[in-house]
Amino acid sequence: MKNNIMIIDDEKIVGDMAKLSLEQEGYEVETFLDGESALNRMEKKSFDVVITDLKMKGIDGLEVLRNVKHLYPDTVVIMITAFANLDVAIEAMRDDVQDFFPKPVKIKELKASIKKALEKKAG
């Protein structure tokens, strides 16, 4: 069974590029442009990994993180942001984020983080 990944980023190109690259690794990937539609989808389906942008209109990445951990405590959350800030990173770590990457994200690092998280989860 393929691991499934949700990507939430209000920049369509970021989600599309990550989706393409991760699907080449054999993952099943769904992309969303906002937190609200992603959380609506999550009410119907669980994901192994959620990659979310921090700053988005409406529901931001921290709220996505908290909702994901409430609905599916074992789901791995990775946060990406163009607005890296130590206080936010610390808050995300407290809420059990797996990793925190500044934009532009290096896809190789993202893939390594996903692989590590899935191995830990399986293990």
KEPA-220282 format. One line per 10 residues: number of its first residue (from 1); their letters; for each residue x, y negated, z negated of C-alpha. Coordinates in steps of 0.1 Angstrom, whole numbers. Example, Ala and Ser with C-alpha at 12.3 -4.5 7.8 and 13.67 -1.06 7.14 Angstrom:
% KEPA-220282
1) as) 123/45/-78 | 137/11/-71 .
END
This chain:
% KEPA-220282
1) mknnimiidd) 0/0/0 | 13/-34/9 | 19/-60/-17 | -3/-90/-12 | 8/-126/-16 | -12/-158/-18 | 4/-191/-7 | -11/-224/-17 | 4/-256/-1 | -13/-287/12 .
11) ekivgdmakl) 13/-289/39 | 0/-264/65 | 34/-259/81 | 50/-248/48 | 23/-221/43 | 25/-210/79 | 63/-207/80 | 64/-188/47 | 35/-165/58 | 53/-156/90 .
21) sleqegyeve) 85/-149/73 | 69/-128/45 | 48/-108/69 | 80/-98/87 | 91/-83/53 | 59/-62/53 | 38/-83/29 | 1/-90/34 | -2/-128/31 | -31/-153/28 .
31) tfldgesaln) -26/-190/29 | -47/-218/14 | -44/-256/17 | -58/-264/-17 | -62/-249/-52 | -100/-248/-52 | -104/-226/-21 | -75/-204/-34 | -92/-199/-68 | -125/-191/-51 .
41) rmekksfdvv) -108/-164/-31 | -92/-151/-63 | -126/-145/-78 | -131/-118/-51 | -95/-104/-47 | -64/-101/-69 | -29/-108/-56 | 4/-95/-66 | 22/-128/-62 | 8/-164/-60 .
51) itdlkmkgid) 31/-191/-46 | 17/-225/-52 | 27/-261/-46 | 27/-282/-77 | 13/-315/-64 | -20/-311/-46 | -52/-331/-45 | -79/-317/-68 | -66/-287/-86 | -28/-289/-90 .
61) glevlrnvkh) -3/-261/-93 | -3/-261/-131 | -40/-256/-132 | -37/-229/-105 | -11/-212/-127 | -33/-213/-158 | -63/-200/-139 | -43/-172/-123 | -29/-161/-156 | -63/-162/-172 .
71) lypdtvvimi) -79/-141/-144 | -50/-117/-137 | -23/-119/-164 | 0/-95/-144 | 0/-116/-113 | 34/-133/-106 | 33/-170/-100 | 61/-189/-82 | 59/-227/-81 | 73/-249/-54 .
81) tafanldvai) 75/-287/-54 | 90/-317/-37 | 86/-336/-70 | 108/-315/-93 | 108/-328/-128 | 122/-311/-159 | 91/-317/-181 | 68/-301/-156 | 92/-272/-151 | 93/-266/-188 .
91) eamrddvqdf) 55/-267/-190 | 52/-242/-161 | 77/-219/-178 | 56/-220/-210 | 27/-209/-189 | 47/-179/-176 | 57/-191/-141 | 82/-166/-126 | 103/-192/-107 | 103/-229/-98 .
101) fpkpvkikel) 118/-240/-65 | 123/-275/-51 | 113/-282/-15 | 124/-275/11 | 123/-239/-2 | 151/-216/10 | 131/-186/23 | 160/-162/13 | 157/-173/-23 | 119/-171/-23 .
111) kasikkalek) 121/-135/-9 | 146/-126/-36 | 124/-140/-63 | 94/-121/-49 | 113/-88/-47 | 126/-92/-82 | 92/-100/-96 | 75/-70/-79 | 103/-47/-91 | 98/-59/-126 .
121) kag) 60/-56/-123 | 63/-20/-110 | 89/-10/-135 .
END
